[in-house]
Amino acid sequence: MREIWFLFLLTSVAPGQKLAQGPPAHQHRKELERVPEKFYPDDPLDWEPQPVNVEKAAYRKLSDYYDLFLHQFGHPGERQPKKGPPILARGVSTLGEPMQGAWWVKRHYYHRMSIADLVKGAGGTTPPEMGRKWTVVSVKNEGVTPGFVIIDGNKRRYFVKFDPLTNPEMATAADSITSRFFYAMGYHVPDNYIVYFTEDQLVLGEDTQVSSATGKKKRMTRRDLLEILLKVPLAKDGRYRATASLAVSGKPIGPPRYFGTRSDDPNDIVPHEHRRDLRGLAVIDAWLDHDDSRAINNFDALVKDKGVQYIRHYELDFGSTLGSGTEKPNSPRSGAYFFSWKESAVQLFSLGLYVPYWAKARYPNYPSIGRFESTIFDPGKWVPEYPNPAFLNRLPDDEFWGAKLVTAFTDDEIRAIAGTGELSDKEAEAYLVKCLIERRNKIGKTYFAKVLPFDQFRLEGGRLRWADLGAKLGYHPAAEVDIQWSRFDNSRQTKSPLEGAKTAAVPEGGDGYWCATITSRAKKSQTINVYIHRTGAEMKIAGIERTW
C-alpha cells in the first residue's frame, strides 16, 4: 500500500504542492477524509523503490536536426502554467531532494569527497592497459576530429576521442574536468582518462571497416589509419593525446529526452521536464558552459544489478564545455540560443545596432581553453544552444538545489579537478580555475537570493539547527528570520499554531507531527516549513517545503 501512494504522489501532487481550492470544506468532508496522509512513518525516503524488472527496451536513435527544430520551434513537454500555481518538481523526497537511483545519487555536497576521490572521478583505476597493443575495432573518420573504438589488452572497450589540430588539449581537458565535476555532483557518467600513445600502439581488427570518400564501407588498412591520425595533433615527442572513455556497462538503448518518459521503461514515471535533477542541471550546465546539453549527449543503458534489469541514465560527451566546442573553440555567443524571436526582433528594429550581452565578452588567447570567461557571465541569462523543457520549467527551489551542488566545491577542490585536464600551459590552467571560481560565486549570489538559503537541517539537543548557505559561503549577510511552531495534523494536512513557540527549540508534546515555519524578515514570501515527526523519545525531520 505504501508503494501505491508513493507512485500517486510522484505522478499527481508533488511534496509541498497545495491541493486545488474548491467549495467549502463541509460539502466535501468525505473527499477530504480520503486525502492521503502527507507523511508516512518511513519518510523521508532516500532511494527510489526497487526497480521493476525491464525485460527488454528498444534502442532509439535521435536526429540532431529533428531535435533542434522540435525544441526551437515546437513546444515539447508540459510547461509551467502562465496562471495559477506552478508545477513543482516531482520525483523528490519529502525533503525536496531528488530520489537516488537510476538518474542520480548523493555525493560531494552530501558526503564530502576527498580531493583524491574528486580527482579519481567515476572510476580512476581502469585506464587502457599500455603494455599490450590496442585493437581498433571501429572508427569515426568523418568531420574535423576523428575517433576510434579500441579493445585493450584486458579486453576492455574504450571510446577514444581527440583534440582538433587547431587547439591541442582543449576538448580532452574539458572532457576530463567536466566529467569529474558531474560525477561529484551525483550524476552517472563514464570513466574517462587522458591517454598518450604512439601510432604503433594501435593494431587493426580483422573486421574493422572505414568509410571511403564516396561513403561506402571498406576494410580498413594501415594507410587509412595513418590518414586519420593526420587530422589530430601530434606532440613533439611523437605521441598522440586523447580521451579514453571506458564503455558503460550494460546494453546501449539510446538517449533519454528532456521531456516525457520512456514508454518501454516502467520505472520512468516522472516526466523528465519535472525532474529536479534535470531542472537543476540548468545551473550546473551554466557554471561549466555546457551549452551543448541536448538529448543526444545523454545515454541510456539497460543494466543488471542484484538480479534486476533496469534502465540507468548517463550524462556524457563533455568535450563541448569550458570554452571548448569539441571541433573548435566554442562560439562567442555561447550562453545564448542559436535563434530567438525576441533577439531577432530587437536586431531588426535597432537596425543591427543593439549589442547583445554575450558579444561584450573578451577572451584571452589560450588555445587549450577556447572561449571561456567569467566577467560577462550571468547565471540568470545563460541558456543552452536551444530551448530545453526541463531548464525552462525550473523554479527557484530547483535553482537552489543546483546552486548548492555547484557552491560545494572549494577553491582548492576546483583547482585539483582542473588539474586532471593535464594542460601544459599552466597560465591557461590558472585562468580556467579563476573563471570557474568566479562563475561559481555568481551562481551562489544569484540563486541563494531567490529563496531563504537554509539547508542541512538537523536536530541537536532538542533544537532545530541549520546552515545558512548564503552567509556560510560569504555570498550574503546572515538572514534574519522569525520562527513559528505549529502542531501538524498529518491526515488533514492542517497546522495549528502554538502560542509562544517562536524559538528553535522543538515544543514539548506527545507523539505526532510538528511544523516550524521559518520566515525571512527581509522578504516575507521566503519561508521554509520544517516538519518534525516525534515517536516517543525519538524525533526526526520528516519533510521540508520552500516558498519564495
C-alpha positions, 0 to 999 in steps of 0.5 A, a space after each residue: 500500500 505504501 508503494 501505491 501512494 508513493 507512485 500517486 504522489 510522484 505522478 499527481 501532487 508533488 511534496 509541498 504542492 497545495 491541493 486545488 481550492 474548491 467549495 467549502 470544506 463541509 460539502 466535501 468532508 468525505 473527499 477530504 477524509 480520503 486525502 492521503 496522509 502527507 507523511 508516512 512513518 518511513 519518510 523521508 525516503 532516500 532511494 527510489 523503490 526497487 526497480 521493476 524488472 525491464 525485460 527488454 527496451 528498444 534502442 532509439 536513435 535521435 536526429 540532431 536536426 529533428 531535435 533542434 527544430 522540435 525544441 526551437 520551434 515546437 513546444 515539447 513537454 508540459 510547461 509551467 502554467 502562465 496562471 495559477 500555481 506552478 508545477 513543482 518538481 516531482 520525483 523528490 523526497 519529502 525533503 525536496 531532494 531528488 530520489 537516488 537511483 537510476 538518474 542520480 545519487 548523493 555525493 560531494 555536497 552530501 558526503 564530502 569527497 576527498 580531493 583524491 576521490 574528486 580527482 579519481 572521478 567515476 572510476 580512476 583505476 581502469 585506464 587502457 592497459 599500455 603494455 599490450 597493443 590496442 585493437 581498433 575495432 571501429 572508427 569515426 573518420 568523418 568531420 574535423 576530429 576523428 575517433 576510434 573504438 579500441 579493445 585493450 589488452 584486458 579486453 576492455 572497450 574504450 571510446 577514444 576521442 581527440 583534440 582538433 589540430 587547431 587547439 591541442 588539449 582543449 576538448 580532452 581537458 574539458 572532457 576530463 574536468 567536466 566529467 569529474 565535476 558531474 560525477 561529484 555532483 551525483 550524476 552517472 557518467 563514464 570513466 574517462 582518462 587522458 591517454 598518450 600513445 604512439 601510432 604503433 600502439 594501435 593494431 587493426 581488427 580483422 573486421 574493422 571497416 572505414 568509410 571511403 570518400 564516396 561513403 561506402 564501407 571498406 576494410 580498413 588498412 594501415 594507410 587509412 589509419 595513418 590518414 586519420 591520425 593526420 587530422 589530430 595533433 601530434 606532440 613533439 615527442 611523437 605521441 598522440 593525446 586523447 580521451 579514453 572513455 571506458 564503455 558503460 556497462 550494460 546494453 546501449 538503448 539510446 538517449 533519454 529526452 528532456 521531456 516525457 518518459 520512456 514508454 518501454 521503461 516502467 520505472 520512468 514515471 516522472 516526466 523528465 521536464 519535472 525532474 529536479 535533477 534535470 531542472 537543476 542541471 540548468 545551473 550546473 550546465 551554466 557554471 561549466 558552459 555546457 551549452 551543448 546539453 541536448 538529448 543526444 549527449 545523454 545515454 541510456 543503458 539497460 543494466 543488471 544489478 542484484 538480479 534486476 534489469 533496469 534502465 540507468 541514465 548517463 550524462 556524457 560527451 563533455 568535450 563541448 564545455 569550458 570554452 571548448 566546442 569539441 571541433 573548435 573553440 566554442 562560439 562567442 555567443 555561447 550562453 545564448 540560443 542559436 535563434 530567438 524571436 525576441 533577439 531577432 526582433 530587437 536586431 531588426 528594429 535597432 537596425 543591427 545596432 543593439 549589442 547583445 550581452 554575450 558579444 561584450 565578452 573578451 577572451 584571452 588567447 589560450 588555445 587549450 581553453 577556447 572561449 571561456 570567461 567569467 566577467 560577462 557571465 550571468 547565471 540568470 541569462 545563460 541558456 543552452 544552444 536551444 530551448 530545453 523543457 526541463 531548464 525552462 520549467 525550473 523554479 527557484 527551489 530547483 535553482 537552489 538545489 543546483 546552486 548548492 551542488 555547484 557552491 560545494 566545491 572549494 577553491 582548492 577542490 576546483 583547482 585539483 579537478 582542473 588539474 586532471 585536464 593535464 594542460 601544459 600551459 599552466 597560465 591557461 590552467 590558472 585562468 580556467 580555475 579563476 573563471 570557474 571560481 568566479 562563475 561559481 560565486 555568481 551562481 551562489 549570489 544569484 540563486 541563494 537570493 531567490 529563496 531563504 538559503 537554509 539547508 542541512 537541517 538537523 536536530 541537536 539537543 532538542 533544537 532545530 539547527 541549520 546552515 545558512 548557505 548564503 552567509 556560510 559561503 560569504 555570498 550574503 549577510 546572515 538572514 534574519 528570520 522569525 520562527 513559528 511552531 505549529 502542531 501538524 495534523 498529518 491526515 488533514 494536512 492542517 497546522 495549528 499554531 502554538 502560542 509562544 513557540 517562536 524559538 528553535 527549540 522543538 515544543 514539548 508534546 506527545 507523539 505526532 507531527 510538528 511544523 516550524 515555519 521559518 520566515 525571512 524578515 527581509 522578504 516575507 514570501 521566503 519561508 521554509 516549513 520544517 516538519 518534525 515527526 516525534 515517536 516517543 523519545 525519538 524525533 526526526 525531520 520528516 519533510 521540508 517545503 520552500 516558498 519564495 
